[in-house]
Amino acid sequence: MNSLLGNIINITTDSSLSLVQLKVQNIVLTTIVIDTPETSNYLKVGNCVKVLFKETEVILAKNISGIISLQNKIDCVVRSFEKGKLLCKIVLHFGDSKITSVITRNAFDQLEIQENDIITVLIKTNEISLAHD
């Protein structure tokens, strides 16, 4: 599981759902949670939270251009990778944090991933979870 630290900067609530914007290092990430500030004490602007997402939910793109609906985009540097017959594990650095992605070998070969490449990490809004102490 990938884990980053972030601070809540905005919360928009509709019924029992909240769209939460987080500042993680120098970027803004967005998640949707089935909670509201009224039902969960941790949902307060300014609070520090853990931003969690699975390795298999990390989409990778190289030289991405154009407008896409995916809101969560993080530019990272490839530090290492392990190639298997079916899957590949890629370790990326984002500032002082590490993000791991697991993608198919076909996708890895198609992207021609090398160490020190700049890769854009994409994460769907509904694939990010929040945790607090």
C-alpha positions as CSV (number, residue, x, y, z in Angstrom):
1,M,0.0,0.0,0.0
2,N,1.3,3.4,-0.9
3,S,1.1,6.0,1.9
4,L,1.7,9.8,1.6
5,L,1.1,12.5,4.2
6,G,-1.2,15.3,3.3
7,N,-3.2,18.2,4.7
8,I,-6.8,18.7,4.0
9,I,-7.3,22.0,2.2
10,N,-10.9,21.8,1.1
11,I,-14.0,19.7,1.7
12,T,-17.2,19.8,-0.4
13,T,-20.1,17.7,0.9
14,D,-23.2,16.4,-0.7
15,S,-25.5,14.2,1.3
16,S,-23.3,11.5,2.9
17,L,-20.3,12.0,0.5
18,S,-17.4,14.4,0.7
19,L,-15.0,15.5,-2.0
20,V,-11.7,16.1,-0.1
21,Q,-8.8,18.1,-1.5
22,L,-5.4,17.5,0.0
23,K,-2.1,19.2,-0.3
24,V,0.7,16.6,-0.6
25,Q,4.1,18.2,-0.8
26,N,3.6,20.6,-3.7
27,I,0.5,19.2,-5.4
28,V,-3.2,18.9,-4.8
29,L,-4.8,15.4,-4.7
30,T,-8.6,14.8,-4.6
31,T,-10.5,11.9,-3.1
32,I,-14.1,11.1,-2.4
33,V,-15.1,9.6,0.9
34,I,-18.3,8.2,2.4
35,D,-18.1,10.5,5.4
36,T,-18.8,14.2,6.2
37,P,-17.3,16.6,8.7
38,E,-20.4,16.0,10.8
39,T,-19.9,12.2,10.9
40,S,-16.1,12.0,11.1
41,N,-13.9,14.2,13.3
42,Y,-10.8,13.8,11.1
43,L,-12.5,15.7,8.2
44,K,-11.5,19.2,9.0
45,V,-9.5,21.7,6.9
46,G,-5.9,21.8,8.1
47,N,-5.9,18.2,9.5
48,C,-3.0,16.0,8.5
49,V,-4.0,12.6,7.1
50,K,-2.4,9.6,5.4
51,V,-3.3,9.3,1.8
52,L,-3.5,5.6,0.9
53,F,-3.7,3.8,-2.5
54,K,-2.9,0.4,-3.8
55,E,0.1,-0.3,-6.0
56,T,-2.2,-1.9,-8.6
57,E,-4.3,1.4,-8.8
58,V,-1.3,3.5,-9.8
59,I,-1.6,4.2,-13.6
60,L,1.6,5.3,-15.3
61,A,2.0,7.6,-18.3
62,K,5.0,8.9,-20.2
63,N,4.9,12.2,-22.1
64,I,1.3,12.7,-21.4
65,S,-0.5,15.6,-23.1
66,G,-4.0,16.8,-23.5
67,I,-6.9,17.1,-21.1
68,I,-8.1,14.0,-19.2
69,S,-10.7,13.4,-16.6
70,L,-8.2,12.0,-14.1
71,Q,-7.6,14.7,-11.5
72,N,-4.7,13.1,-9.5
73,K,-1.5,13.5,-11.5
74,I,1.9,13.3,-9.8
75,D,5.2,13.7,-11.7
76,C,7.8,11.2,-10.4
77,V,11.2,9.8,-11.2
78,V,11.8,6.1,-11.8
79,R,14.3,4.8,-9.2
80,S,14.1,1.1,-9.8
81,F,12.0,-1.7,-11.3
82,E,11.6,-5.5,-11.2
83,K,10.4,-7.2,-14.4
84,G,8.5,-10.4,-14.3
85,K,7.0,-12.4,-17.0
86,L,3.5,-11.1,-16.3
87,L,3.9,-8.1,-14.0
88,C,6.4,-5.4,-13.2
89,K,7.0,-3.5,-10.0
90,I,8.2,0.1,-10.5
91,V,9.5,2.2,-7.6
92,L,9.1,6.0,-8.2
93,H,10.2,9.0,-6.2
94,F,8.0,11.9,-5.6
95,G,9.9,14.6,-3.6
96,D,10.9,12.8,-0.4
97,S,8.3,10.1,-0.8
98,K,8.2,6.7,-2.6
99,I,5.3,5.5,-4.8
100,T,5.2,1.9,-6.0
101,S,3.2,0.8,-9.1
102,V,2.5,-2.7,-10.3
103,I,1.6,-2.9,-14.1
104,T,1.6,-5.6,-16.7
105,R,4.8,-6.5,-18.4
106,N,3.2,-5.5,-21.8
107,A,2.5,-2.0,-20.4
108,F,6.0,-1.7,-19.0
109,D,7.5,-2.7,-22.4
110,Q,5.2,-0.4,-24.3
111,L,6.2,2.6,-22.0
112,E,9.9,1.6,-22.5
113,I,10.5,2.5,-18.8
114,Q,14.1,3.2,-17.8
115,E,15.7,4.3,-14.5
116,N,15.6,8.2,-14.1
117,D,12.7,8.5,-16.5
118,I,10.1,11.1,-15.6
119,I,6.7,9.3,-15.3
120,T,3.3,10.8,-14.5
121,V,1.4,8.8,-11.9
122,L,-2.3,8.9,-12.3
123,I,-4.8,7.8,-9.5
124,K,-8.5,7.8,-9.8
125,T,-10.3,9.9,-7.2
126,N,-12.3,7.0,-5.9
127,E,-9.1,4.8,-5.4
128,I,-7.6,7.1,-2.7
129,S,-8.4,6.4,0.9
130,L,-7.7,8.5,4.0
131,A,-6.5,7.4,7.4
132,H,-5.8,9.4,10.5
133,D,-4.3,8.7,13.9
